[in-house]
Amino acid sequence: MALSAKMLLRQGQSLVMTPQLLQAIKLLQYSSVELAAFVEEELERNPLLERVEDTRDQPTTGIDALAESQDREAQSDFSSGEPRETDWTSDQLPVSGQALADSLGTDVENAFDADRELSPAADQSRLESLGISETAWSGTSGGGEGSGETGNIEAYIAEETTLATHLARQLAIATADPVKRMIGLAIIDALDEAGYLRERVEDIAHRLGAASKSVEHALSLVQGFEPTGIAARDLAECLALQLRELDRYDPAMQAMLANLHLVAKRDLAALKKICGVDEEDIVDMLAEIRRLDPKPGRAFGSTASALVIPDVIVKAARDGSWLIELNAEALPRVLVNQTYAARVSRSNNGEDDRNFISQCLQTANWLTKSLEQRARTILKVAAEIVRRQDAFLSQGVEYLRPLNLKNIADAVSLHESTVSRVTSNKYMSTPRGMFELKYFFTASIAAHGGGDAYSAEAVRFKIKQMIDAEAPSAVLSDDAIVEKLREHDIDIARRTVAKYRESLKIPSSVERRREKQGARSA
């Protein structure tokens, strides 16, 4: 078989994702926070991009406009005979009375306050009467004496005390032994946000090259710090430390802590047998355990919850319809400085500079178009969601309709993957509250009589309503809930009811009956 090289011409089709297309896809799935960070990076990287500021009160902006304004101001000052800034920055300043009056354009008495002859004590008392002290504007403000700068307000905000800092201060007082302090600091560093020690004592000893007995002694020292229950290795030890502090760690309570799984199941009969007490004592012991703090470290160094910024705002109109608009705060606004690009292109720069400016111009134009396309797509998808979930917005969760990505994609002529990216990490502010766009997409539950299907979220809400309204003597089982739902024309299986109930963090009927009977007897 002979081998030879030859050239062939073939025609075919293939899908190629350009970098610009990949960027547009990423922009769709970015949240408002991620989008703001991305745009900020582009503003630093691309000299042709500019942030759009609110210029309603300032019709003329830009470096050229600022220069023109300064030129006009200088010409006006010169023509009017008023002193200019250069007169005050010259090497020779008039100090005599008449020369100073001529430079000021008025008498000295009109320019300087005659009341400045007051004594320093009188000046200080007058400042204090106005709520201003001398030290507030001097060294403590950060601007220096006579700097005329206001102080940094953030410097007066109290520093948040973390759990590690709080425990380290107590460790420095509790012992002066450097070895114990070193081991204690290692234990404090190994605590999680809840205050539990998740690392084994043996591992800490091996990492520090210390004896396990020394680590145990240091752990006992740290466990005596405030808050009580800190540095526990599990929930039982955390509760035991707090009960010892209250002098309530008796043998019955010790047996209950050894069987916390029965406490979670509300199995009062088994707990009475294990602890050797009657039902009244068991109820009191359970109430005492509920008053303890299972996460003693959560009061320190808790991170603030991030504020969710809605991407779409829905408001009710007077005619009963809905007004849908994009949130301007969640949309970064940028412009392409075409003037600067043209100026640089006309200059006598090298080929590398011209290529760089050309690439920056192309990237900036594509970014602005991608941001505009993203905004239009989000608004289009949100409008279709509002149209289909009109009953939910006006009447509540019970009227949430089943919806999937294909319904929206077919209505707005987009692909399902595009709708999925648009609805990810996007939020809608409605009269019913703040919801993620993914919230409106729920599974369909068939109707028992063949009518309109129900949304899974609406069925979950009905189950919660039934359980909240049940009496202690008539706790509903999952089978009873199925029968009640069929009375409302909802066809659902018992295992589906159990799945929805567990997703709502609702215990079983047996556990609810024990809990309600125990609360009633208490």
Rosetta blueprint (number, residue, H / E / L):
1 M L
2 A L
3 L L
4 S L
5 A L
6 K L
7 M L
8 L L
9 L L
10 R L
11 Q L
12 G L
13 Q L
14 S L
15 L L
16 V L
17 M L
18 T L
19 P H
20 Q H
21 L H
22 L H
23 Q H
24 A H
25 I H
26 K H
27 L H
28 L H
29 Q H
30 Y L
31 S L
32 S H
33 V H
34 E H
35 L H
36 A H
37 A H
38 F H
39 V H
40 E H
41 E H
42 E H
43 L H
44 E H
45 R H
46 N L
47 P L
48 L L
49 L E
50 E E
51 R E
52 V L
53 E L
54 D L
55 T L
56 R L
57 D L
58 Q L
59 P L
60 T L
61 T L
62 G L
63 I H
64 D H
65 A H
66 L H
67 A H
68 E H
69 S H
70 Q H
71 D H
72 R H
73 E H
74 A H
75 Q H
76 S H
77 D H
78 F H
79 S H
80 S H
81 G L
82 E L
83 P L
84 R L
85 E H
86 T H
87 D H
88 W H
89 T L
90 S L
91 D L
92 Q L
93 L L
94 P L
95 V L
96 S L
97 G H
98 Q H
99 A H
100 L H
101 A H
102 D H
103 S H
104 L H
105 G L
106 T L
107 D L
108 V H
109 E H
110 N H
111 A H
112 F L
113 D L
114 A H
115 D H
116 R H
117 E H
118 L L
119 S L
120 P H
121 A H
122 A H
123 D H
124 Q H
125 S H
126 R H
127 L H
128 E H
129 S H
130 L L
131 G L
132 I L
133 S L
134 E L
135 T H
136 A H
137 W H
138 S L
139 G H
140 T H
141 S H
142 G L
143 G L
144 G L
145 E L
146 G L
147 S L
148 G L
149 E L
150 T L
151 G L
152 N L
153 I H
154 E H
155 A H
156 Y H
157 I L
158 A L
159 E L
160 E L
161 T L
162 T L
163 L H
164 A H
165 T H
166 H H
167 L H
168 A H
169 R H
170 Q H
171 L H
172 A H
173 I H
174 A H
175 T L
176 A L
177 D L
178 P H
179 V H
180 K H
181 R H
182 M H
183 I H
184 G H
185 L H
186 A H
187 I H
188 I H
189 D H
190 A L
191 L E
192 D L
193 E L
194 A L
195 G L
196 Y E
197 L E
198 R L
199 E L
200 R L
201 V H
202 E H
203 D H
204 I H
205 A H
206 H H
207 R H
208 L H
209 G L
210 A L
211 A L
212 S H
213 K H
214 S H
215 V H
216 E H
217 H H
218 A H
219 L H
220 S H
221 L H
222 V H
223 Q H
224 G L
225 F L
226 E L
227 P L
228 T L
229 G L
230 I L
231 A L
232 A E
233 R L
234 D L
235 L H
236 A H
237 E H
238 C H
239 L H
240 A H
241 L H
242 Q H
243 L H
244 R H
245 E H
246 L L
247 D L
248 R L
249 Y L
250 D L
251 P H
252 A H
253 M H
254 Q H
255 A H
256 M H
257 L H
258 A L
259 N L
260 L H
261 H H
262 L H
263 V H
264 A H
265 K H
266 R L
267 D L
268 L H
269 A H
270 A H
271 L H
272 K H
273 K H
274 I H
275 C H
276 G L
277 V L
278 D L
279 E H
280 E H
281 D H
282 I H
283 V H
284 D H
285 M H
286 L H
287 A H
288 E H
289 I H
290 R H
291 R L
292 L L
293 D L
294 P L
295 K L
296 P H
297 G H
298 R H
299 A H
300 F L
301 G L
302 S L
303 T L
304 A L
305 S L
306 A L
307 L L
308 V L
309 I L
310 P L
311 D L
312 V E
313 I E
314 V E
315 K E
316 A E
317 A L
318 R L
319 D L
320 G L
321 S L
322 W E
323 L E
324 I E
325 E E
326 L E
327 N L
328 A H
329 E H
330 A H
331 L L
332 P L
333 R L
334 V E
335 L E
336 V E
337 N L
338 Q H
339 T H
340 Y H
341 A H
342 A H
343 R H
344 V H
345 S H
346 R H
347 S L
348 N L
349 N L
350 G L
351 E H
352 D H
353 D H
354 R H
355 N H
356 F H
357 I H
358 S H
359 Q H
360 C H
361 L H
362 Q H
363 T H
364 A H
365 N H
366 W H
367 L H
368 T H
369 K H
370 S H
371 L H
372 E H
373 Q H
374 R H
375 A H
376 R H
377 T H
378 I H
379 L H
380 K H
381 V H
382 A H
383 A H
384 E H
385 I H
386 V H
387 R H
388 R H
389 Q L
390 D H
391 A H
392 F H
393 L H
394 S H
395 Q H
396 G L
397 V H
398 E H
399 Y H
400 L L
401 R L
402 P L
403 L L
404 N L
405 L H
406 K H
407 N H
408 I H
409 A H
410 D H
411 A H
412 V H
413 S L
414 L L
415 H L
416 E H
417 S H
418 T H
419 V H
420 S H
421 R H
422 V H
423 T H
424 S L
425 N L
426 K L
427 Y E
428 M E
429 S E
430 T E
431 P L
432 R L
433 G E
434 M E
435 F E
436 E E
437 L H
438 K H
439 Y H
440 F H
441 F L
442 T L
443 A L
444 S E
445 I E
446 A L
447 A E
448 H L
449 G L
450 G L
451 G L
452 D L
453 A L
454 Y E
455 S E
456 A H
457 E H
458 A H
459 V H
460 R H
461 F H
462 K H
463 I H
464 K H
465 Q H
466 M H
467 I H
468 D H
469 A L
470 E L
471 A E
472 P L
473 S L
474 A E
475 V L
476 L L
477 S L
478 D H
479 D H
480 A H
481 I H
482 V H
483 E H
484 K H
485 L H
486 R H
487 E H
488 H L
489 D L
490 I E
491 D L
492 I L
493 A L
494 R H
495 R H
496 T H
497 V H
498 A H
499 K H
500 Y H
501 R H
502 E H
503 S H
504 L L
505 K L
506 I L
507 P L
508 S L
509 S H
510 V H
511 E H
512 R H
513 R H
514 R H
515 E H
516 K H
517 Q H
518 G H
519 A H
520 R H
521 S H
522 A L
